[in-house]
């Protein structure tokens, strides 16, 4: 039921946004290139009945590695610096990735669009942030990712 919901939402998005081939393959995945720069994987995780959005933010810098990794860890604390996503490294590829997870049972079109937008905006933000962190100590000040649909109390 949950995968059916996601597939229906993707069909609706394909129609409204002009992505003719937007849909999950037999393995529950599809890959979308945004603005020719960002590869966004859209997946359905059968075990958790969740949408998984994964974007590659950029290469894991070789210089200032300790500061880069500390910035990634700090950003993951309550998702405050990652827009609610989880940042991680893929050592085999030498890259930094960002991932959002959302149960699909009650997922609707506005929420899907918000998540897609958040994935793109935050991947762009962290791509630029990684370059600055690699450049040197002046870039080590805490940074906050773009706000992602949280309510302040």
C-alpha positions in Angstrom: 0.0 0.0 0.0 2.7 2.4 1.0 4.8 1.9 -2.2 1.6 2.4 -4.2 1.1 5.7 -2.5 4.7 6.8 -3.4 4.3 5.6 -7.0 1.1 7.6 -7.3 2.7 10.7 -5.9 5.7 10.4 -8.3 3.3 10.0 -11.3 1.5 13.2 -10.2 4.9 15.0 -9.8 6.0 13.7 -13.2 2.9 15.2 -14.8 3.0 18.6 -13.0 6.8 19.1 -13.2 7.4 17.6 -16.7 9.5 14.6 -15.7 8.2 12.1 -18.2 10.1 9.0 -16.9 9.7 9.7 -13.2 8.8 6.4 -11.5 10.3 3.6 -9.5 11.9 0.6 -11.3 11.3 -3.0 -10.3 13.8 -2.5 -7.4 12.0 0.5 -6.1 14.5 3.1 -7.3 14.9 6.0 -9.7 17.6 8.6 -10.3 16.9 12.2 -11.2 19.5 14.7 -12.3 18.6 18.2 -11.1 19.9 21.2 -13.1 22.6 19.0 -14.6 24.4 19.1 -11.2 22.8 17.1 -8.5 22.0 13.4 -8.7 19.0 12.6 -6.5 18.2 9.0 -5.8 14.5 8.3 -4.9 14.0 4.9 -3.3 11.3 3.0 -1.6 12.6 1.0 1.4 10.3 -2.0 1.7 11.4 -2.9 5.2 10.6 0.4 6.7 7.9 1.4 4.2 9.7 4.6 3.7 10.8 7.0 1.0 14.6 7.5 1.0 16.0 10.5 -0.8 19.8 10.5 -1.3 21.9 13.2 -2.8 25.7 13.4 -3.3 26.9 16.7 -1.8 30.4 16.5 -3.1 33.8 15.0 -2.6 35.1 14.6 1.0 38.0 17.0 1.1 41.5 15.7 1.8 42.6 18.9 3.5 41.4 19.9 6.9 39.8 16.5 7.2 39.3 16.7 11.0 37.4 20.0 10.7 35.3 18.8 7.8 34.3 15.7 9.7 33.5 17.7 12.9 31.3 20.0 10.8 29.4 17.0 9.4 28.9 15.6 12.9 27.8 19.0 14.3 25.3 19.4 11.4 23.8 16.0 12.2 23.0 17.0 15.8 19.2 17.1 15.8 19.5 17.8 12.0 20.0 21.5 12.8 22.8 22.0 10.3 21.5 19.5 7.7 17.9 20.6 7.2 16.7 17.5 9.0 18.7 15.1 6.8 21.5 12.8 7.8 25.0 13.6 6.4 27.4 10.8 6.0 30.6 9.9 4.2 31.2 7.1 1.7 34.8 6.3 2.2 35.0 4.0 -0.8 33.9 6.8 -3.1 35.5 9.6 -1.0 32.2 11.5 -1.0 29.7 13.1 1.3 26.0 12.2 1.0 22.8 13.5 2.5 19.8 11.4 3.1 16.2 12.1 4.1 13.8 9.3 5.2 10.0 9.6 5.4 7.3 7.0 6.0 5.2 6.8 2.8 1.9 5.6 4.3 0.5 9.2 4.8 2.9 11.0 2.5 1.2 13.6 0.3 2.1 15.7 -2.7 3.1 18.9 -0.8 5.3 17.0 1.7 7.0 15.1 -1.2 7.7 18.4 -2.9 9.0 19.9 0.3 11.4 16.9 0.8 12.6 17.0 -2.8 13.2 20.8 -2.5 15.0 20.3 0.8 17.2 17.6 -0.6 18.3 19.8 -3.5 18.8 23.0 -1.5 20.7 21.2 1.3 22.9 19.2 -1.2 23.8 22.5 -2.9 24.5 24.1 0.5 26.8 21.3 1.7 28.6 21.1 -1.7 29.6 24.7 -1.2 30.3 24.3 2.5 32.6 21.3 1.8 34.7 23.5 -0.5 34.9 26.3 2.0 35.9 23.8 4.8 38.6 22.4 2.6 39.9 25.9 1.9 41.1 26.7 5.5 40.4 27.7 9.1 38.3 30.8 8.3 35.6 28.5 7.1 35.3 26.5 10.3 32.7 28.8 11.9 29.4 26.9 12.6 27.0 27.0 9.7 23.3 26.4 9.6 21.6 24.7 6.6 18.6 26.4 5.1 15.5 26.1 7.3 13.5 23.0 6.6 9.8 23.2 7.6 10.2 23.2 11.3 8.0 25.1 13.7 9.6 27.2 16.4 8.0 27.3 19.8 
